[in-house]
Each structure stands twice: as C-alpha cells, then as structure tokens.
Amino acid sequence: MKRIIISFLLGAYCISGQSQLVDIVGPAPTAKQMKWHEMEFYLFMHFGPNTFTDLEWGKGTEDPTVFNPTALDCRQWARIARDAGAKGIIITAKHHDGFCLWPSRYSDHTVRESPWKNGKGNVLRELAEACDDYGVKFGIYISPWDRNHPDYGTEEYNDIYVKTMRELLRGYGDIFELWWDGANGEGPNGKKQEYDFPRFQRTARRFADEAVIFSDIGPDIRWVGNEKGIAGTTNWNLLDTAGFQRGHGAPPVDTLNRGNVNGKSWIPAECDVSIRPGWFYHPNEDSAVKSGLDLMKLYLTSVGRGANLLLNVPPDRRGLIHPADSASLMAFKELRESNFRTNLAQRAKVTVSSSRAGYLPALLVDGFRFSHWAPLKTETSCWIEIEMDQEKEFNTIMLQEYIEAGQRIEEFTVEVWDDTKFVPLTSGTTVGYKRILQFPRQTAGKIRVNIVKSKASPVIGEIQLFNCDEF
C-alpha cells in the first residue's frame, strides 16, 4: 500500500513540474476534447417512427400515430449503458424524417402529435433525467436534413434549425456531444437546403460550449470514414479542413480514417457502428446481434487504435433495449474487464535510453497515463526496457502518449528478450491516446519498446502488458 501511495504522490508531483517542461508540439486537445478521449466508449440510440415502420430512412410522410412505444423506459437504457461500462448515450432527437422526440415548438411532426402518453410525453426529458440519475452523459443527434418540415429548402429553414437546436441545447442540461449528420436530400417541396453551418456552429458554441461537435470535419470530432467501427492502423488525431465541407464535400474516406500527419487542427476520430445490421430496430434482426466477442474485436480496432467507439443499440418497439442486445453488451464488458484486469508490467523495473531531468522512468508503469516520461528534448527516438520480477505469459501491449502535449510518435517497434538477445515481436505507427496490439503469446521476463520515429521528443504516459484471449 505504501508503494502505491508513494507512486501516486510522485506522479502528482511530477505532473505539476512536467507541465512546465513539456512544450506542446503541433495542435493539442482542448480540455473538453480530453474529457471526450477519456470516455472511450458510449452508446448511440436510433429511435423514432422508423422503429415502427421497419425503415432505415423515413420519408417524412409517416403518420405521427405510428410512434407509440408500449413500455418505454429510459432508465432501463441508462442503467444498461452504465452497467456495460458505456460513458454516455447519444439519442437521435430528430432523424431525417423530421420527427422530434420532444414536443418542439418549431415542428408539427413530434411526440406531441403521437398517441404515446396522450401526446404529453418527452423522450429527451426522460432520457436526460435517467442519464443524470445513473451517471451517464447525455448527447444529441439532430439531423439538418428534414423530409417533413415545409420550410426545408428555404432560407427560413436555417432559422428554424437554429431555433430547434437552441431549444434542445438550453432545455436538457449538459450535453457532452452534438452529432451532425452530413446527409442533405430533398424536402417535401422537392428542394435541397443550403445549410448555414457557420451559424449553426456559433449557436452551438453559445448555448452548449461544453459539448464537443461531431461531423465529417469536426470542429471537435470527425467521422472515421466508415460505419464499421474501424479506425486506421495509422490514426492521427490531426486533420486539415480547409476547402472541405460536411457531407458530399468531406475529405476522402481514407483521410478521415487516417487523419493528417501534419494536420492543422486537433480533430480525433469517432468510430460509429451498430450492434445490429441496421441502425433502427427491426424484429427480423433479433438473431443477428453482434456478440460480445464481435464487440471486443471492434473495441480493438477503434479504442485500440486511438479513436472512440460509438456503438449503436436501438431500442425496440416497446421502448426497451432488447434482451439480445443487453446480453451482448454485458458479455462485452466482461471480456474487457477480464482481459485487462491484470497489468503484468505494473511497477516493473524500467530502463531507458536517456531521460530528461524531472522525468522518472518508473512513471511509465505506474498505471496512470497522465504521469509521463520523456527522453532528452533533442531526441526523437529512444528505447524503453521493461523487466518484470519473473518470466510471465503475455500477448498484448498497450501504449499511451501524453497527448496533452500533442501527438508525436510516428513509428515504434516492440521486442522480446529470448534469454540472449532482443528479437522483434510487433510494430506500429501512431499511438495517440491509446494503442493496443496483440501478438503471438510469449513467455519472457523482459520487453523493449523502441520509438523509431517521432515528430518531436516523444512523451509517453503508460506502457502495460496483458495476457489476453486471442481476438
């Protein structure tokens, strides 16, 4: 216990000093972006008329009376999210069909016009309160495309969208993320809308400055370029947005997937993927829910590559998370906890190629990413040897940069000691907030991490070793 307390105090001491020693290189995350990075995994919930019509993209002509969940319970959603280890829920407050899950003053296509709770219900109010009660953060998806609103396709619609967004951002407590879809199709009058995104962004900043904003080009979080939950094996948190737009004018999907090595803005990737083949609930997909193992593999290709995982779990026609989805979420949590429970490198002996004054190598294995180490300021390559107290079995390594000082590492290798020499084990490019790599199972007492190339002197927060299942 004394060693743990001393390690923590040393970490706290060095953090206060290191913040003055480490120069920021390139763009770095804001405080709210850092809170977002630390969330890692949260839920998406597609819910609305499509849930009852078996569509993915509603036409906007649906009768509001189709929306009538028989047992809606947002507390069940929030409880399952919390128990699964998800840190938040983003709800489709308004999808492309224009139906609002709250009684908006700016639409006639809302829960107010539905039979649910005799038109007195408000899904967002119930969900916001449930999230607050269960310690889960609350986020909102609000589609700019509206296939129902009669003003869509005119300048007046931009006014309507701003008022609608303001209504949401002011009325439901703190919002952790605002999700903008880039879809732009025709409205009921056959016209497309010229979205005033600069004005939308000013409104969001004014009324929910604590929220990160997602879109193809941010400004805070970017789409990863696919809906499969897969970030690039090279994944820069940096992106150039000049000359690009949301939707059809977005950067190429490979750029969104990888980022830009020397990008001008810190806009990290979010991996959205559904637990089912579709985004909304469809009864015929109850047997096609991704398993806990499937979700664990997605975790490694998203969070394990420095992105965040946004997993869609659509409520069913009762207004509940289906038992099949809940079971997979709990299996996923159990796999994460069981596989990453024991860090074999915790408080191991650390030897480094060089070390800057004030940076303790032991902080690399103290269990805290924010207590960090760096080589001499002039060095852009280095090595770190981790020697355990005895030989152990392991097949997974987790690396973390101290990204508050920028993302720096461009290439690294990992070697294992075979009793006579270090031999190659695995390699990678970017690290970022978190990088997890698996390799053939080893029995050894020592490994070496080589930072081969870095944009500046690397600043590393944590190195951990695990003996995991093979995914």
Backbone torsions as a table, in degrees:
resi	resn	phi	psi	omega
1	MET	NA	-39.7	179.0
2	LYS	-61.3	-39.6	-179.8
3	ARG	-62.8	-39.3	-179.9
4	ILE	-64.6	-45.2	-179.5
5	ILE	-63.7	-44.6	-180.0
6	ILE	-62.8	-43.5	179.0
7	SER	-59.6	-42.1	-179.5
8	PHE	-65.2	-43.1	-179.3
9	LEU	-65.6	-39.5	176.5
10	LEU	-62.0	-42.0	178.4
11	GLY	-60.9	-46.4	-179.3
12	ALA	-63.6	-39.4	179.1
13	TYR	-63.4	-45.1	-176.4
14	CYS	-71.2	-30.8	178.8
15	ILE	-60.2	-45.2	-177.6
16	SER	-64.2	-36.0	178.9
17	GLY	-79.9	-38.9	-175.8
18	GLN	-66.0	-31.2	-178.6
19	SER	-60.1	-21.8	178.2
20	GLN	-90.3	-17.9	-175.6
21	LEU	-94.2	-33.2	-174.6
22	VAL	-84.9	121.5	174.0
23	ASP	-83.4	142.5	174.9
24	ILE	-77.3	130.2	-179.9
25	VAL	-111.9	116.9	-179.3
26	GLY	70.4	-168.7	177.6
27	PRO	-62.3	150.4	178.0
28	ALA	-137.2	157.7	-177.7
29	PRO	-69.2	147.2	170.8
30	THR	-76.0	172.5	179.8
31	ALA	-60.8	-41.3	-178.9
32	LYS	-73.0	-29.8	174.0
33	GLN	-67.8	-36.5	176.8
34	MET	-64.2	-40.2	176.4
35	LYS	-61.3	-36.9	178.2
36	TRP	-66.3	-46.3	177.8
37	HIS	-54.3	-41.9	-175.2
38	GLU	-70.7	-18.3	178.0
39	MET	-69.4	-40.3	176.7
40	GLU	66.3	-51.8	-170.6
41	PHE	-141.7	129.6	178.3
42	TYR	-154.3	171.0	-171.2
43	LEU	-103.0	146.9	168.5
44	PHE	-105.0	144.3	175.8
45	MET	-135.6	109.1	173.8
46	HIS	-90.0	120.3	-174.6
47	PHE	-152.4	136.7	-179.9
48	GLY	162.3	-160.9	179.0
49	PRO	-54.7	-33.7	179.8
50	ASN	-58.6	-29.2	178.0
51	THR	-58.2	-32.0	-174.1
52	PHE	-102.7	-17.0	-179.1
53	THR	-100.7	-6.4	179.4
54	ASP	70.2	23.8	177.5
55	LEU	-102.2	161.9	171.0
56	GLU	-98.9	-43.6	175.2
57	TRP	-116.5	107.0	178.4
58	GLY	-66.7	157.1	-176.1
59	LYS	-90.6	-10.9	-178.5
60	GLY	87.0	-8.4	-179.6
61	THR	-100.3	2.9	-178.1
62	GLU	-63.8	140.8	175.2
63	ASP	-69.0	126.8	-179.5
64	PRO	-56.5	-20.0	-178.6
65	THR	-68.8	-12.1	177.3
66	VAL	-68.9	-22.8	-178.9
67	PHE	-84.0	104.4	-178.0
68	ASN	-156.5	69.2	177.5
69	PRO	-61.7	138.1	-173.2
70	THR	-86.9	-18.6	-175.8
71	ALA	-148.9	38.0	-173.3
72	LEU	-56.3	131.0	-178.2
73	ASP	-143.5	93.2	-180.0
74	CYS	-67.2	-23.0	176.2
75	ARG	-66.9	-33.8	175.1
76	GLN	-63.8	-42.1	178.8
77	TRP	-58.4	-50.7	-175.4
78	ALA	-66.8	-37.5	179.5
79	ARG	-65.7	-44.1	179.4
80	ILE	-65.7	-40.8	177.1
81	ALA	-58.3	-48.6	179.5
82	ARG	-60.6	-47.2	-176.5
83	ASP	-66.6	-25.7	178.3
84	ALA	-84.2	-4.5	-179.4
85	GLY	85.6	7.9	176.2
86	ALA	-75.7	138.6	-173.7
87	LYS	-92.8	-8.5	-178.5
88	GLY	-163.9	172.7	175.3
89	ILE	-134.8	128.4	172.2
90	ILE	-109.2	121.7	-175.9
91	ILE	-107.0	141.6	176.4
92	THR	-75.4	82.8	-178.4
93	ALA	-60.1	-36.4	175.4
94	LYS	-149.0	116.6	177.7
95	HIS	-93.3	-170.9	-174.1
96	HIS	-62.9	-22.7	-179.9
97	ASP	-73.8	-8.7	176.8
98	GLY	84.7	-4.1	-177.8
99	PHE	-73.1	128.8	-177.2
100	CYS	-99.4	129.6	178.9
101	LEU	-79.2	8.8	173.9
102	TRP	-135.4	160.0	-177.8
103	PRO	-79.5	73.7	-176.3
104	SER	-64.3	142.6	176.1
105	ARG	-75.4	-10.4	-171.5
106	TYR	-111.7	16.7	178.8
107	SER	-150.2	152.2	173.0
108	ASP	-108.5	18.5	-176.9
109	HIS	-127.6	75.7	-170.4
110	THR	-142.6	179.1	174.3
111	VAL	-61.0	-23.8	178.4
112	ARG	-62.5	-31.3	179.8
113	GLU	-90.3	3.0	-179.0
114	SER	-98.4	164.2	176.4
115	PRO	-78.7	-10.8	-178.7
116	TRP	-60.0	123.2	-178.3
117	LYS	53.8	32.2	179.0
118	ASN	55.4	36.3	177.9
119	GLY	76.8	7.3	-177.1
120	LYS	-103.3	4.1	-175.4
121	GLY	-84.8	164.5	178.8
122	ASN	-153.2	99.3	-177.0
123	VAL	-60.5	-41.2	-176.5
124	LEU	-65.7	-40.1	178.3
125	ARG	-61.5	-45.8	-178.5
126	GLU	-65.1	-39.8	-178.6
127	LEU	-71.0	-42.3	179.1
128	ALA	-59.7	-42.1	180.0
129	GLU	-69.0	-39.6	178.8
130	ALA	-65.0	-42.8	178.1
131	CYS	-60.6	-41.9	179.2
132	ASP	-62.7	-42.4	-178.5
133	ASP	-66.1	-34.1	-175.2
134	TYR	-100.9	7.1	177.0
135	GLY	70.2	30.2	178.6
136	VAL	-109.9	136.5	-178.2
137	LYS	-76.2	154.4	-172.6
138	PHE	-116.8	128.3	179.0
139	GLY	-131.2	162.7	-173.1
140	ILE	-131.0	131.8	167.9
141	TYR	-102.0	126.2	176.2
142	ILE	-136.5	106.8	-174.9
143	SER	-69.5	129.4	172.5
144	PRO	-67.1	-32.1	178.2
145	TRP	-71.2	133.5	-178.8
146	ASP	-139.0	106.0	-176.6
147	ARG	-82.8	4.0	-178.6
148	ASN	-115.2	-36.6	-170.0
149	HIS	-67.5	129.9	-176.7
150	PRO	-66.0	-19.7	-179.6
151	ASP	-89.5	-4.4	179.9
152	TYR	-62.3	135.6	-176.7
153	GLY	96.5	1.4	177.8
154	THR	-125.0	165.0	178.8
155	GLU	-62.8	-28.4	-179.4
156	GLU	-62.8	-27.6	-178.0
157	TYR	-66.9	-34.5	176.5
158	ASN	-60.1	-37.8	174.9
159	ASP	-62.9	-43.5	179.9
160	ILE	-62.2	-43.9	-178.3
161	TYR	-63.7	-42.3	178.8
162	VAL	-62.0	-44.1	179.8
163	LYS	-65.5	-39.0	178.8
164	THR	-64.7	-44.5	179.5
165	MET	-64.2	-41.5	178.3
166	ARG	-62.4	-39.5	177.7
167	GLU	-58.4	-42.3	179.6
168	LEU	-70.7	-46.1	-172.1
169	LEU	-73.4	-20.9	-179.8
170	ARG	-96.8	-16.3	-167.7
171	GLY	-107.0	-1.0	-171.4
172	TYR	-134.4	29.7	177.3
173	GLY	77.1	-162.1	-177.7
174	ASP	-69.4	135.4	177.3
175	ILE	-111.4	124.8	-177.8
176	PHE	-86.4	-27.2	-179.5
177	GLU	-150.1	135.9	174.1
178	LEU	-109.8	122.4	-169.9
179	TRP	-109.3	115.4	179.1
180	TRP	-105.2	119.3	173.0
181	ASP	-81.7	141.6	-179.2
182	GLY	-87.2	1.8	-177.2
183	ALA	-61.3	138.6	-179.3
184	ASN	-147.1	92.3	178.5
185	GLY	-114.9	-166.1	-177.3
186	GLU	-81.2	149.5	174.1
187	GLY	-95.2	-170.3	-177.9
188	PRO	-63.4	-20.7	178.0
189	ASN	-93.1	6.6	178.5
190	GLY	81.0	5.4	-178.0
191	LYS	-103.7	153.3	171.5
192	LYS	-97.7	156.2	-176.5
193	GLN	-97.1	141.1	169.7
194	GLU	-92.5	96.1	-174.8
195	TYR	-67.9	136.5	176.7
196	ASP	-98.2	70.7	-176.0
197	PHE	-62.3	-35.9	175.5
198	PRO	-56.9	-40.3	178.0
199	ARG	-69.9	-40.5	177.5
200	PHE	-58.9	-42.1	-178.0
201	GLN	-67.4	-40.6	177.5
202	ARG	-60.5	-40.3	178.9
203	THR	-63.5	-45.7	-179.9
204	ALA	-62.1	-42.7	179.5
205	ARG	-64.4	-34.5	-178.0
206	ARG	-71.2	-40.8	-172.2
207	PHE	-103.7	-11.6	178.0
208	ALA	-149.9	60.2	-175.5
209	ASP	-66.0	-18.9	179.1
210	GLU	-76.4	-13.6	-176.0
211	ALA	-85.3	142.4	167.9
212	VAL	-85.5	146.1	-177.3
213	ILE	-110.2	127.4	179.8
214	PHE	-101.8	138.8	165.6
215	SER	-169.5	-175.4	177.5
216	ASP	-55.8	-35.1	-176.7
217	ILE	-124.3	29.5	177.1
218	GLY	77.3	-143.9	27.2
219	PRO	-83.7	-10.6	-174.1
220	ASP	-110.6	-37.5	-176.6
221	ILE	-133.6	142.4	-179.7
222	ARG	-115.2	154.6	170.3
223	TRP	-67.4	144.3	-176.2
224	VAL	-83.2	-4.6	175.8
225	GLY	97.3	-2.3	175.1
226	ASN	-153.1	168.4	177.9
227	GLU	-113.8	35.0	-177.2
228	LYS	-109.7	-2.5	-179.5
229	GLY	77.8	27.8	-174.2
230	ILE	-123.4	114.4	172.1
231	ALA	-87.8	162.6	178.6
232	GLY	-66.4	148.0	173.9
233	THR	-63.7	-26.7	163.5
234	THR	-104.5	121.7	-174.7
235	ASN	-141.0	98.6	175.7
236	TRP	-86.2	139.1	175.3
237	ASN	-77.6	4.8	-174.3
238	LEU	-105.6	147.3	-178.5
239	LEU	-151.1	139.8	171.0
240	ASP	-95.8	128.1	-176.2
241	THR	-115.1	-7.6	-178.1
242	ALA	-59.9	129.8	178.7
243	GLY	86.2	-4.7	-179.8
244	PHE	-107.6	160.3	178.2
245	GLN	-133.9	171.0	174.9
246	ARG	-77.3	149.7	178.7
247	GLY	82.2	-129.1	-175.3
248	HIS	-65.9	-20.3	179.5
249	GLY	-95.9	17.1	-176.6
250	ALA	-73.3	163.4	173.9
251	PRO	-60.4	158.7	176.6
252	PRO	-56.0	149.8	-174.9
253	VAL	-63.4	-29.8	178.2
254	ASP	-69.9	-31.0	175.3
255	THR	-69.4	-43.4	177.2
256	LEU	-61.4	-34.7	-178.2
257	ASN	-72.6	-35.7	-174.8
258	ARG	-103.6	-23.7	-170.9
259	GLY	75.9	-173.6	178.4
260	ASN	-117.3	127.8	-176.0
261	VAL	-57.8	-35.7	179.2
262	ASN	-118.9	35.1	-179.0
263	GLY	-57.6	151.4	-174.6
264	LYS	-83.1	-17.6	-175.6
265	SER	-130.2	147.9	174.6
266	TRP	-84.3	102.2	-179.5
267	ILE	-137.2	85.7	-176.1
268	PRO	-72.5	165.7	-173.5
269	ALA	-92.7	141.5	172.1
270	GLU	-116.7	130.4	-177.6
271	CYS	-99.8	105.8	177.6
272	ASP	-96.1	134.9	-178.5
273	VAL	-156.9	150.8	-179.1
274	SER	-102.0	146.3	176.9
275	ILE	-70.5	-15.6	179.2
276	ARG	-120.2	168.5	176.2
277	PRO	-59.1	-38.1	178.9
278	GLY	-100.0	174.3	-179.9
279	TRP	-93.7	-34.5	173.1
280	PHE	-95.9	163.1	-179.1
281	TYR	-70.0	133.8	173.2
282	HIS	-135.6	124.9	-176.2
283	PRO	-55.4	-33.3	-176.9
284	ASN	-74.2	-1.3	177.8
285	GLU	-103.4	5.9	-178.9
286	ASP	-59.7	-27.1	179.6
287	SER	-95.4	5.3	-177.1
288	ALA	-115.9	22.4	180.0
289	VAL	-72.9	136.0	177.9
290	LYS	-61.8	140.3	-179.4
291	SER	-78.4	169.8	174.4
292	GLY	-58.6	-37.3	177.7
293	LEU	-65.4	-41.6	176.8
294	ASP	-58.9	-43.5	-178.0
295	LEU	-67.7	-35.5	178.2
296	MET	-64.7	-39.0	176.9
297	LYS	-63.5	-38.7	177.4
298	LEU	-67.0	-35.0	176.6
299	TYR	-59.2	-41.8	-178.7
300	LEU	-70.9	-27.9	178.9
301	THR	-91.7	0.7	177.5
302	SER	-120.9	-79.5	177.6
303	VAL	-58.5	-37.4	179.9
304	GLY	-71.3	-4.3	175.5
305	ARG	-121.5	21.4	172.4
306	GLY	86.6	10.4	177.4
307	ALA	-107.0	179.9	172.0
308	ASN	-107.5	152.2	-179.2
309	LEU	-104.8	118.3	175.4
310	LEU	-109.1	101.6	-173.3
311	LEU	-99.8	118.6	179.9
312	ASN	-78.6	127.0	176.8
313	VAL	-130.9	94.3	-171.8
314	PRO	-79.7	128.9	175.3
315	PRO	-62.4	151.0	-179.0
316	ASP	-86.3	-170.0	-173.7
317	ARG	-73.1	-13.9	171.6
318	ARG	-78.7	-19.9	-172.0
319	GLY	90.0	28.3	-179.8
320	LEU	-128.6	154.1	169.4
321	ILE	-71.5	127.8	-176.3
322	HIS	-65.5	145.1	179.7
323	PRO	-54.3	-34.4	-180.0
324	ALA	-65.5	-40.2	178.9
325	ASP	-68.2	-43.3	179.9
326	SER	-62.0	-42.6	-179.9
327	ALA	-62.1	-40.6	178.1
328	SER	-65.5	-40.5	178.6
329	LEU	-61.1	-42.1	-179.3
330	MET	-70.5	-35.7	175.8
331	ALA	-65.2	-38.3	177.3
332	PHE	-61.9	-45.2	178.9
333	LYS	-61.1	-43.5	-179.1
334	GLU	-62.3	-38.2	178.1
335	LEU	-66.2	-42.2	178.5
336	ARG	-62.7	-46.5	-175.7
337	GLU	-68.8	-43.6	-177.1
338	SER	-69.5	-35.6	-176.9
339	ASN	-80.5	-28.4	-177.8
340	PHE	-112.0	21.4	-179.1
341	ARG	-73.3	-40.6	-172.3
342	THR	-112.9	109.0	175.8
343	ASN	-86.1	108.0	-174.6
344	LEU	-71.3	-16.3	-179.7
345	ALA	-95.0	1.3	-177.2
346	GLN	-55.8	121.9	177.2
347	ARG	56.3	31.1	174.0
348	ALA	-73.9	169.9	176.8
349	LYS	-76.0	132.8	-177.7
350	VAL	-121.3	128.7	173.9
351	THR	-122.0	136.6	-175.8
352	VAL	-127.2	161.2	-178.2
353	SER	-69.3	-34.8	174.3
354	SER	-164.0	163.5	-178.6
355	SER	-147.2	137.3	178.3
356	ARG	-76.4	146.3	178.6
357	ALA	-57.7	132.5	179.5
358	GLY	93.1	-2.9	-178.3
359	TYR	-114.0	112.8	-177.2
360	LEU	-90.7	123.5	177.7
361	PRO	-56.4	-31.0	-179.1
362	ALA	-61.1	-21.6	179.9
363	LEU	-68.8	-15.2	177.5
364	LEU	-69.6	-20.3	-176.4
365	VAL	-127.2	29.0	-179.1
366	ASP	-93.5	-2.2	178.7
367	GLY	89.8	2.6	-177.8
368	PHE	-124.1	119.2	-179.2
369	ARG	-65.5	-33.3	-173.9
370	PHE	-75.3	-16.5	172.3
371	SER	-90.0	113.2	-164.2
372	HIS	-125.2	167.1	-178.2
373	TRP	-131.0	151.8	176.6
374	ALA	-147.8	148.0	173.6
375	PRO	-76.5	-171.4	177.3
376	LEU	-55.9	146.2	-172.2
377	LYS	-60.2	-27.6	-177.2
378	THR	-84.7	-7.7	-173.3
379	GLU	-97.3	128.3	178.0
380	THR	-107.5	6.2	171.3
381	SER	-138.5	154.8	-178.1
382	CYS	-167.4	172.7	172.8
383	TRP	-135.1	152.8	-179.1
384	ILE	-134.3	121.2	176.2
385	GLU	-102.7	132.2	178.0
386	ILE	-118.9	118.3	-177.4
387	GLU	-115.1	117.8	179.4
388	MET	-82.5	166.3	-175.6
389	ASP	-72.0	-14.4	175.8
390	GLN	-161.5	169.0	176.9
391	GLU	-66.4	138.7	-178.8
392	LYS	-139.2	157.4	175.2
393	GLU	-86.7	136.1	177.5
394	PHE	-158.7	157.1	179.0
395	ASN	-148.9	11.7	-175.7
396	THR	-144.2	135.0	175.3
397	ILE	-123.3	142.4	176.3
398	MET	-123.2	127.1	179.4
399	LEU	-119.5	146.7	176.0
400	GLN	-140.2	133.4	171.3
401	GLU	-89.4	157.6	170.1
402	TYR	-86.6	84.7	-169.6
403	ILE	-74.0	-8.8	174.0
404	GLU	-58.8	-22.1	176.8
405	ALA	-98.9	11.7	-179.4
406	GLY	100.3	160.6	176.9
407	GLN	-93.2	125.6	-168.3
408	ARG	-123.1	-39.6	-169.8
409	ILE	-69.8	129.3	180.0
410	GLU	-107.9	-24.5	-177.4
411	GLU	-160.8	136.6	177.8
412	PHE	-146.1	158.9	173.8
413	THR	-131.9	158.9	176.0
414	VAL	-127.1	132.8	179.6
415	GLU	-123.2	154.4	178.9
416	VAL	-121.4	145.3	-179.1
417	TRP	-83.3	125.4	-177.9
418	ASP	-105.2	24.6	-179.7
419	ASP	87.0	-14.9	176.5
420	THR	-128.4	-28.1	-176.1
421	LYS	-161.4	167.3	173.6
422	PHE	-85.9	133.3	178.8
423	VAL	-122.9	149.1	-177.3
424	PRO	-60.9	141.7	-178.4
425	LEU	-122.7	-52.0	178.1
426	THR	-160.9	174.0	-179.1
427	SER	-154.3	166.4	178.3
428	GLY	-161.0	179.4	179.5
429	THR	-108.6	-91.4	-177.1
430	THR	-79.1	157.5	175.9
431	VAL	-116.9	-66.3	179.7
432	GLY	70.6	-147.3	-177.3
433	TYR	-62.4	-40.2	-179.6
434	LYS	-157.2	136.5	174.2
435	ARG	-133.6	125.1	-180.0
436	ILE	-119.6	126.5	179.1
437	LEU	-127.7	137.0	172.4
438	GLN	-106.3	154.9	-178.3
439	PHE	-152.7	170.4	178.4
440	PRO	-54.9	139.4	-176.1
441	ARG	-58.6	134.8	-177.8
442	GLN	-119.6	154.3	166.7
443	THR	-123.7	108.0	-174.9
444	ALA	-159.2	168.2	-180.0
445	GLY	-111.4	-4.1	-174.1
446	LYS	-150.6	140.1	172.4
447	ILE	-130.3	163.8	175.3
448	ARG	-134.4	131.2	174.6
449	VAL	-104.2	124.2	178.4
450	ASN	-109.4	119.1	170.6
451	ILE	-85.8	104.8	-172.9
452	VAL	-80.1	-39.0	-176.3
453	LYS	-147.3	135.4	-179.4
454	SER	-147.3	146.4	-177.8
455	LYS	-67.1	-23.2	175.9
456	ALA	-158.7	179.6	179.2
457	SER	-51.8	119.3	-175.9
458	PRO	-65.2	143.3	176.7
459	VAL	-122.7	110.1	-170.1
460	ILE	-111.2	133.5	-177.2
461	GLY	-95.3	-33.9	-172.0
462	GLU	-162.6	144.4	170.4
463	ILE	-132.2	126.7	-179.5
464	GLN	-133.0	152.4	-180.0
465	LEU	-125.7	140.9	-178.9
466	PHE	-139.0	154.6	171.2
467	ASN	-107.8	92.0	-170.9
468	CYS	-101.5	167.0	164.9
469	ASP	-61.9	162.8	177.4
470	GLU	-92.4	120.8	-176.6
471	PHE	-111.2	NA	NA
